C-alpha cells in the first residue's frame, strides 16, 4: 500500500522513479511508494519534469498541482499533490493500477 501523508496544502506522494526506462509508465507499488518509469535521462531535471508530466496526465491533475518536495537527484522522491485529499489520490492511483 502506498503511504500517502496528509499535508496542509494536499497530499504527500512518495515515488520511486526509474529514469532512462524504455517507456513512460506507472508500474505499481514498491516499499510503500508509487513506482514510476520515465524515458528521460536523469540529467538537468529532465526526468523530474517527465515524471510530473506523466503523473499529472495519468491522475487527471494539472502539472501545477504537483511539486517536488524532496529527492531532486534521488530515485526516492516526495511529491506534494496540491488540493487533493489522501483518500481522493489513493482512489485515482487504484484506478490506474487496476488497468
Biotite code that builds the C-alpha atoms (Angstrom):
import biotite.structure as struc

atoms = struc.array([
    struc.Atom([0.000, 0.000, 0.000], chain_id="A", res_id=1, res_name="UNK", atom_name="CA", element="C"),
    struc.Atom([1.276, 3.452, -0.922], chain_id="A", res_id=2, res_name="UNK", atom_name="CA", element="C"),
    struc.Atom([1.965, 5.560, 2.171], chain_id="A", res_id=3, res_name="UNK", atom_name="CA", element="C"),
    struc.Atom([0.149, 8.801, 1.373], chain_id="A", res_id=4, res_name="UNK", atom_name="CA", element="C"),
    struc.Atom([0.538, 11.515, 4.009], chain_id="A", res_id=5, res_name="UNK", atom_name="CA", element="C"),
    struc.Atom([-1.794, 14.474, 4.574], chain_id="A", res_id=6, res_name="UNK", atom_name="CA", element="C"),
    struc.Atom([-0.262, 17.935, 4.120], chain_id="A", res_id=7, res_name="UNK", atom_name="CA", element="C"),
    struc.Atom([-1.829, 21.365, 4.811], chain_id="A", res_id=8, res_name="UNK", atom_name="CA", element="C"),
    struc.Atom([-1.916, 22.005, 1.040], chain_id="A", res_id=9, res_name="UNK", atom_name="CA", element="C"),
    struc.Atom([-2.863, 18.497, -0.158], chain_id="A", res_id=10, res_name="UNK", atom_name="CA", element="C"),
    struc.Atom([-1.165, 15.107, -0.002], chain_id="A", res_id=11, res_name="UNK", atom_name="CA", element="C"),
    struc.Atom([2.455, 13.925, 0.015], chain_id="A", res_id=12, res_name="UNK", atom_name="CA", element="C"),
    struc.Atom([3.015, 11.151, -2.514], chain_id="A", res_id=13, res_name="UNK", atom_name="CA", element="C"),
    struc.Atom([6.168, 9.018, -2.150], chain_id="A", res_id=14, res_name="UNK", atom_name="CA", element="C"),
    struc.Atom([7.567, 7.957, -5.524], chain_id="A", res_id=15, res_name="UNK", atom_name="CA", element="C"),
    struc.Atom([10.337, 5.598, -6.616], chain_id="A", res_id=16, res_name="UNK", atom_name="CA", element="C"),
    struc.Atom([11.439, 6.907, -10.004], chain_id="A", res_id=17, res_name="UNK", atom_name="CA", element="C"),
    struc.Atom([13.260, 4.942, -12.678], chain_id="A", res_id=18, res_name="UNK", atom_name="CA", element="C"),
    struc.Atom([14.725, 7.328, -15.272], chain_id="A", res_id=19, res_name="UNK", atom_name="CA", element="C"),
    struc.Atom([16.044, 6.141, -18.632], chain_id="A", res_id=20, res_name="UNK", atom_name="CA", element="C"),
    struc.Atom([13.430, 3.389, -18.940], chain_id="A", res_id=21, res_name="UNK", atom_name="CA", element="C"),
    struc.Atom([12.030, 2.000, -22.201], chain_id="A", res_id=22, res_name="UNK", atom_name="CA", element="C"),
    struc.Atom([8.660, 3.702, -21.751], chain_id="A", res_id=23, res_name="UNK", atom_name="CA", element="C"),
    struc.Atom([6.788, 6.120, -19.515], chain_id="A", res_id=24, res_name="UNK", atom_name="CA", element="C"),
    struc.Atom([4.510, 4.194, -17.179], chain_id="A", res_id=25, res_name="UNK", atom_name="CA", element="C"),
    struc.Atom([3.204, 3.839, -13.670], chain_id="A", res_id=26, res_name="UNK", atom_name="CA", element="C"),
    struc.Atom([4.442, 0.384, -12.728], chain_id="A", res_id=27, res_name="UNK", atom_name="CA", element="C"),
    struc.Atom([2.796, -0.249, -9.372], chain_id="A", res_id=28, res_name="UNK", atom_name="CA", element="C"),
    struc.Atom([3.711, -0.120, -5.705], chain_id="A", res_id=29, res_name="UNK", atom_name="CA", element="C"),
    struc.Atom([7.105, -0.893, -4.147], chain_id="A", res_id=30, res_name="UNK", atom_name="CA", element="C"),
    struc.Atom([8.063, -0.461, -0.479], chain_id="A", res_id=31, res_name="UNK", atom_name="CA", element="C"),
    struc.Atom([5.154, 1.911, 0.196], chain_id="A", res_id=32, res_name="UNK", atom_name="CA", element="C"),
    struc.Atom([6.000, 4.079, -2.807], chain_id="A", res_id=33, res_name="UNK", atom_name="CA", element="C"),
    struc.Atom([4.452, 4.515, -6.251], chain_id="A", res_id=34, res_name="UNK", atom_name="CA", element="C"),
    struc.Atom([6.911, 3.106, -8.801], chain_id="A", res_id=35, res_name="UNK", atom_name="CA", element="C"),
    struc.Atom([7.121, 5.193, -11.970], chain_id="A", res_id=36, res_name="UNK", atom_name="CA", element="C"),
    struc.Atom([9.343, 4.776, -15.050], chain_id="A", res_id=37, res_name="UNK", atom_name="CA", element="C"),
    struc.Atom([10.216, 7.606, -17.427], chain_id="A", res_id=38, res_name="UNK", atom_name="CA", element="C"),
    struc.Atom([12.263, 7.550, -20.631], chain_id="A", res_id=39, res_name="UNK", atom_name="CA", element="C"),
    struc.Atom([14.093, 10.809, -19.932], chain_id="A", res_id=40, res_name="UNK", atom_name="CA", element="C"),
    struc.Atom([17.656, 10.576, -18.560], chain_id="A", res_id=41, res_name="UNK", atom_name="CA", element="C"),
    struc.Atom([18.385, 11.815, -15.011], chain_id="A", res_id=42, res_name="UNK", atom_name="CA", element="C"),
    struc.Atom([20.159, 14.996, -16.084], chain_id="A", res_id=43, res_name="UNK", atom_name="CA", element="C"),
    struc.Atom([19.290, 18.673, -15.640], chain_id="A", res_id=44, res_name="UNK", atom_name="CA", element="C"),
    struc.Atom([15.870, 17.839, -14.184], chain_id="A", res_id=45, res_name="UNK", atom_name="CA", element="C"),
    struc.Atom([14.585, 16.197, -17.383], chain_id="A", res_id=46, res_name="UNK", atom_name="CA", element="C"),
    struc.Atom([13.440, 13.025, -15.629], chain_id="A", res_id=47, res_name="UNK", atom_name="CA", element="C"),
    struc.Atom([11.711, 15.013, -12.864], chain_id="A", res_id=48, res_name="UNK", atom_name="CA", element="C"),
    struc.Atom([9.785, 17.076, -15.444], chain_id="A", res_id=49, res_name="UNK", atom_name="CA", element="C"),
    struc.Atom([8.793, 13.896, -17.294], chain_id="A", res_id=50, res_name="UNK", atom_name="CA", element="C"),
    struc.Atom([7.707, 12.309, -14.004], chain_id="A", res_id=51, res_name="UNK", atom_name="CA", element="C"),
    struc.Atom([5.450, 15.257, -13.149], chain_id="A", res_id=52, res_name="UNK", atom_name="CA", element="C"),
    struc.Atom([4.020, 15.324, -16.684], chain_id="A", res_id=53, res_name="UNK", atom_name="CA", element="C"),
    struc.Atom([3.226, 11.586, -16.577], chain_id="A", res_id=54, res_name="UNK", atom_name="CA", element="C"),
    struc.Atom([1.632, 11.772, -13.128], chain_id="A", res_id=55, res_name="UNK", atom_name="CA", element="C"),
    struc.Atom([-0.448, 14.828, -13.990], chain_id="A", res_id=56, res_name="UNK", atom_name="CA", element="C"),
    struc.Atom([-1.815, 13.181, -17.139], chain_id="A", res_id=57, res_name="UNK", atom_name="CA", element="C"),
    struc.Atom([-2.388, 9.762, -15.518], chain_id="A", res_id=58, res_name="UNK", atom_name="CA", element="C"),
    struc.Atom([-4.004, 11.135, -12.353], chain_id="A", res_id=59, res_name="UNK", atom_name="CA", element="C"),
    struc.Atom([-6.085, 13.794, -14.176], chain_id="A", res_id=60, res_name="UNK", atom_name="CA", element="C"),
    struc.Atom([-4.304, 16.688, -12.454], chain_id="A", res_id=61, res_name="UNK", atom_name="CA", element="C"),
    struc.Atom([-2.743, 19.929, -13.624], chain_id="A", res_id=62, res_name="UNK", atom_name="CA", element="C"),
    struc.Atom([1.073, 19.971, -13.696], chain_id="A", res_id=63, res_name="UNK", atom_name="CA", element="C"),
    struc.Atom([0.956, 22.979, -11.376], chain_id="A", res_id=64, res_name="UNK", atom_name="CA", element="C"),
    struc.Atom([-0.708, 20.789, -8.725], chain_id="A", res_id=65, res_name="UNK", atom_name="CA", element="C"),
    struc.Atom([2.370, 18.548, -8.428], chain_id="A", res_id=66, res_name="UNK", atom_name="CA", element="C"),
    struc.Atom([5.506, 19.870, -6.741], chain_id="A", res_id=67, res_name="UNK", atom_name="CA", element="C"),
    struc.Atom([8.761, 18.057, -5.961], chain_id="A", res_id=68, res_name="UNK", atom_name="CA", element="C"),
    struc.Atom([9.440, 18.485, -2.232], chain_id="A", res_id=69, res_name="UNK", atom_name="CA", element="C"),
    struc.Atom([12.425, 16.156, -1.788], chain_id="A", res_id=70, res_name="UNK", atom_name="CA", element="C"),
    struc.Atom([14.638, 13.817, -3.802], chain_id="A", res_id=71, res_name="UNK", atom_name="CA", element="C"),
    struc.Atom([15.616, 16.008, -6.742], chain_id="A", res_id=72, res_name="UNK", atom_name="CA", element="C"),
    struc.Atom([18.650, 13.813, -7.534], chain_id="A", res_id=73, res_name="UNK", atom_name="CA", element="C"),
    struc.Atom([17.456, 10.623, -5.835], chain_id="A", res_id=74, res_name="UNK", atom_name="CA", element="C"),
    struc.Atom([15.220, 7.849, -7.184], chain_id="A", res_id=75, res_name="UNK", atom_name="CA", element="C"),
    struc.Atom([13.159, 8.185, -3.989], chain_id="A", res_id=76, res_name="UNK", atom_name="CA", element="C"),
    struc.Atom([11.071, 11.340, -4.166], chain_id="A", res_id=77, res_name="UNK", atom_name="CA", element="C"),
    struc.Atom([8.429, 13.130, -2.138], chain_id="A", res_id=78, res_name="UNK", atom_name="CA", element="C"),
    struc.Atom([5.842, 14.958, -4.229], chain_id="A", res_id=79, res_name="UNK", atom_name="CA", element="C"),
    struc.Atom([3.213, 17.357, -2.959], chain_id="A", res_id=80, res_name="UNK", atom_name="CA", element="C"),
    struc.Atom([-0.092, 16.924, -4.773], chain_id="A", res_id=81, res_name="UNK", atom_name="CA", element="C"),
    struc.Atom([-1.965, 20.160, -4.083], chain_id="A", res_id=82, res_name="UNK", atom_name="CA", element="C"),
    struc.Atom([-5.701, 20.391, -3.355], chain_id="A", res_id=83, res_name="UNK", atom_name="CA", element="C"),
    struc.Atom([-6.214, 16.607, -3.312], chain_id="A", res_id=84, res_name="UNK", atom_name="CA", element="C"),
    struc.Atom([-7.027, 14.585, -0.191], chain_id="A", res_id=85, res_name="UNK", atom_name="CA", element="C"),
    struc.Atom([-5.157, 11.339, 0.545], chain_id="A", res_id=86, res_name="UNK", atom_name="CA", element="C"),
    struc.Atom([-8.406, 9.379, 0.001], chain_id="A", res_id=87, res_name="UNK", atom_name="CA", element="C"),
    struc.Atom([-9.012, 11.011, -3.401], chain_id="A", res_id=88, res_name="UNK", atom_name="CA", element="C"),
    struc.Atom([-5.406, 10.493, -4.509], chain_id="A", res_id=89, res_name="UNK", atom_name="CA", element="C"),
    struc.Atom([-5.492, 6.866, -3.360], chain_id="A", res_id=90, res_name="UNK", atom_name="CA", element="C"),
    struc.Atom([-8.679, 6.324, -5.404], chain_id="A", res_id=91, res_name="UNK", atom_name="CA", element="C"),
    struc.Atom([-7.048, 7.845, -8.522], chain_id="A", res_id=92, res_name="UNK", atom_name="CA", element="C"),
    struc.Atom([-3.952, 5.662, -8.099], chain_id="A", res_id=93, res_name="UNK", atom_name="CA", element="C"),
    struc.Atom([-6.009, 2.495, -7.586], chain_id="A", res_id=94, res_name="UNK", atom_name="CA", element="C"),
    struc.Atom([-7.902, 3.146, -10.840], chain_id="A", res_id=95, res_name="UNK", atom_name="CA", element="C"),
    struc.Atom([-4.584, 3.326, -12.719], chain_id="A", res_id=96, res_name="UNK", atom_name="CA", element="C"),
    struc.Atom([-3.115, 0.229, -11.085], chain_id="A", res_id=97, res_name="UNK", atom_name="CA", element="C"),
    struc.Atom([-6.224, -1.840, -11.898], chain_id="A", res_id=98, res_name="UNK", atom_name="CA", element="C"),
    struc.Atom([-5.612, -1.422, -15.637], chain_id="A", res_id=99, res_name="UNK", atom_name="CA", element="C"),
])
